[in-house]
Amino acid sequence: MIVVLTGAGISAESGISTFRDSDGLWEQYRVEDVATPEGYHRNPGLVLDFYNQRRRQLKEVEPNEAHRQLVRLEERYDVHIVTQNIDNLHERAGSTQVLHLHGELTKARGERDTDTTVDIGYSDITLGQKAPDGTQLRPHIVWFGEAVPNIEPAAELCTRADIFIVVGTSMNVYPAAGLIHYVPREARCFVVDPKQVPVSRPVTFYSEKATTGVKKIVEELMNN
């Protein structure tokens, strides 16, 4: 089984801004204002607008070669993607087993019932729009300071990985960064990122962008 952990770097080449680059979204907004429960309670309109903008942007972009190459792996392997991204580019490319750690941009939920989600596609969420639980509809996003419900299923997947591939993530954000510690020692590990990524085990490192690095790994695995 192959487990692929992806971060913002895999979607950057599709035109989705990353948070940590100098021209990323954090340059325009404070994290505390748009990605924390406190920021939402202070100014829900600002937070809704922030994610409405991201949803509109997502509608205009397409999966890139890195997304498509991971789909190609499914021709031969059981591939599970664990993504920190809230976009739907893996699904749109054709990946069939995708686990979102930090929520999904095209879904919403109530402020009280965290389990019941509503598919909203690329529509805006407006103030006064109600969820099934009767509370204000909010983005189905895991904000800083909130629990990550899918971290346990992700860790369980990692314990069964024969091959573990990390693409486009700094490995600095926990709990996602800790998933590599669940991967068996005998598993083969690959990392793709233009910048050095701190990992505590032997890996095959591709210091390049996702589209080229992922293609090289997939070519090797498909021809092996």
Residue pairs with C-beta under 8 A, 6 or more apart in sequence:
1 77
1 78
1 79
1 80
1 157
1 160
1 161
1 162
1 163
2 73
2 77
2 78
2 79
2 80
2 161
2 162
2 163
2 164
2 165
2 221
3 80
3 81
3 82
3 157
3 158
3 160
3 161
3 163
3 164
3 165
3 183
4 70
4 79
4 80
4 81
4 82
4 164
4 165
4 166
4 167
5 82
5 83
5 84
5 164
5 165
5 166
5 167
5 169
5 176
5 179
5 180
6 81
6 82
6 83
6 84
6 85
6 90
6 166
6 167
6 168
6 169
7 83
7 84
7 85
7 167
7 168
7 169
7 170
7 173
7 176
8 16
8 18
8 19
8 20
8 84
8 85
8 168
8 169
9 18
9 167
9 168
9 169
9 192
9 193
9 194
9 209
9 210
10 64
10 66
10 67
10 85
10 89
10 167
10 168
10 210
10 214
11 18
11 61
11 64
11 85
11 87
11 89
11 168
12 18
12 21
12 168
12 210
13 64
13 65
13 66
13 209
13 210
13 211
14 61
14 62
14 63
14 64
14 67
14 89
15 57
15 60
15 61
16 57
16 58
16 61
16 87
16 89
17 23
17 24
17 25
17 57
18 24
18 25
19 25
19 26
19 31
20 26
20 170
25 54
29 50
30 39
31 144
32 38
32 39
33 39
33 42
33 43
33 46
33 47
34 46
34 47
34 50
34 51
35 141
35 143
35 144
36 143
36 144
36 145
37 143
37 145
37 146
38 145
39 46
39 47
39 143
40 47
40 138
40 143
44 127
44 136
44 138
45 127
47 138
47 139
48 124
48 125
48 126
48 127
48 138
48 139
51 105
51 125
51 139
51 141
52 124
52 125
54 86
54 105
55 105
55 106
55 120
55 122
55 123
55 124
56 122
56 124
58 87
58 88
58 105
58 106
58 122
59 122
61 87
61 89
62 89
62 92
63 89
63 90
63 92
63 93
64 89
64 210
64 211
65 211
65 214
65 215
66 167
66 168
66 210
66 211
66 213
66 214
66 215
67 89
67 90
67 92
67 93
67 95
68 93
68 94
69 211
69 214
69 215
69 218
70 79
70 81
70 90
70 93
70 95
70 214
70 218
71 93
71 94
71 95
72 218
72 222
73 79
73 218
73 221
73 222
74 94
74 95
74 96
75 222
76 221
76 222
77 163
77 221
78 97
79 95
79 97
80 97
80 99
80 157
81 90
81 95
81 97
81 98
81 99
82 99
82 101
82 154
82 157
82 158
82 176
82 179
83 90
83 98
83 99
83 100
83 101
84 101
84 102
84 169
84 173
84 176
85 100
85 102
86 100
86 102
86 103
86 104
86 105
86 141
87 105
88 104
88 105
88 106
90 98
91 98
99 150
99 153
99 154
99 157
100 150
101 142
101 148
101 150
101 151
101 154
101 176
102 141
102 142
102 148
103 139
103 140
103 141
103 142
104 117
104 140
104 141
105 139
105 141
106 119
106 120
106 121
106 122
107 117
107 118
107 119
107 120
107 140
108 117
108 118
108 120
108 125
108 131
108 137
108 138
108 139
108 140
109 115
109 116
109 117
109 118
109 131
109 137
109 138
109 140
110 116
110 130
110 131
110 132
110 133
110 134
110 135
110 136
110 137
110 138
111 131
111 133
111 135
111 136
111 138
112 133
112 134
112 135
113 131
113 132
113 133
113 135
114 149
116 131
116 132
116 133
117 140
118 131
118 132
118 137
120 137
125 137
125 138
125 139
127 136
128 136
129 136
129 137
130 136
130 137
131 137
131 138
142 148
142 149
148 175
148 176
151 175
151 176
151 179
154 176
154 179
155 179
155 182
156 182
158 164
158 179
158 180
158 182
158 183
159 182
159 183
159 184
161 183
161 184
161 187
162 184
162 187
162 188
163 187
163 188
163 189
163 190
163 221
164 180
164 183
164 187
164 188
164 189
164 190
165 189
165 190
165 191
165 192
165 214
165 217
166 180
166 189
166 190
166 191
166 192
166 193
166 197
166 199
166 203
167 191
167 192
167 193
167 210
167 213
167 214
168 192
168 193
168 210
169 176
169 177
169 193
169 197
170 177
170 193
170 195
170 197
171 177
171 180
171 197
171 198
171 199
172 198
180 189
180 199
180 200
180 201
181 200
183 189
183 201
185 201
188 204
189 199
189 201
189 202
189 203
189 204
190 203
190 204
190 205
190 206
190 217
191 197
191 199
191 203
191 204
191 205
191 206
192 206
192 208
192 210
192 213
192 214
192 217
193 206
193 207
193 213
194 207
194 208
194 209
195 207
196 207
197 205
204 217
206 212
206 213
206 216
206 217
